[in-house]
Amino acid sequence: MSVITHERSLENFKEQFEYAIGHYTSHNKKISNYNNIIIGGLGGSGIGGRIARSYFINEMPVPVEVFSDYHVPAYAGERTLAILCSYSGNTEETLTMFGEAQDRGCDIIVMAAGGTLTDLAKKHELPLYTIALGYQPRMTLGFALSNLLLILGELIGKDMKGSLSQIQEEFSNPSKALERAKEMHACFKDQIANSFVIVTDAAYEAVGIRICQQIQENAKGESFVSVLPEANHNMIESYYQKRDHNFIFLNSGNNDRVTARFEFLHKLLSEKGNRIYQYPLTGSDLSSLFEVIHATDWLSIWASDDKNENNMEVGIIMDLKGYLAQKA
């Protein structure tokens, strides 16, 4: 099986929505059966849960939490829905969570492309949502997030297929996202090796984490997320001098007081000579979320090219996996 390049993943991004919509089958579960929902996953398999949780924050009547660890929380039990995600199906942390969720009597849904997790789902006749093979896990967010939006939407009686079909159509010609990507790249190209700070409001926090992950894995660069208003109570005190950072601002505009904080921070950083890209946003609808994700994915790929880094390889991560295998 040939491995799909990151560039091809992005050029054919609409195919991920098409696949998720076409392969989705109803789980026939209702939110009234649960006291809480936990989503388990690491890296590219976990970030979809954070974005989906944020998207449904004002509609979901029970708590939804995302865990990127070896354990489910103490409150997990028979009225917990556990959605466990692993592209390879062999992520050790997620497999441990699966065992614990079973022991606690949780209702379980699985999302994977193969591996042990898929085998366990089939063995125990659990709902299984598949992802196409051949991709790097960090480039499968279209599959994972679409599935999670469909799964969570069905729980509360909200059909997400129409919204996702519209996103699929938009990515038939992703010119807007590409234009934003080119603007960001031009803004930072001469200092692309600097660390990135992604400043967000609550609506874009999960997307900000995603951006950091892509810059870290693809471009081998340090990247951090800073969320307003919280960061105005601490991190802002570190900006008395110019910093060796590239700043990207993501403000949904959903809260006027938070917008005022963005304005103050932009003025402060600009006067110190910092480079800032203010992403033009007018909300936090699905179209905007996916546009930012797509544009910044391209930025991470172009940054890797500028730095002569191999964006397909994750050498240190593989070394860590080898080390952990020896410790097993």
Buried (B, 14 or more C-beta within 10 A) or exposed (E): EEEBBBBBBBEEBBBBBBBBBEBBEEBEBEBEEBEBBBBBBBBBBBBBBBBBBBBBEEEBEBEBBBBBEBEBBEEBBEBBBBBBBBBBBBBBBBBBBBEBBBEBEBBBBBBBBBBBBBEBBEEEEBBBBBBBEEBBBBBBBBBBBBBBBBBBBBBBEBEBBEBBEEBBEBBEEBEEBBEBBBBBBEBBEEEBBBBBBBBBBBBBBBBBBBBBBBBBBBBBBBBBBBBBBEBBEEBBEEBEEEBEBBBBBBBBBBBEEBBEBBEEBBEEBEEEEBBBBBBEBEEBBBBBBBBBBBBBBBBBBBBBBBEEBEBBEBEEEEEEEEEEEEEE
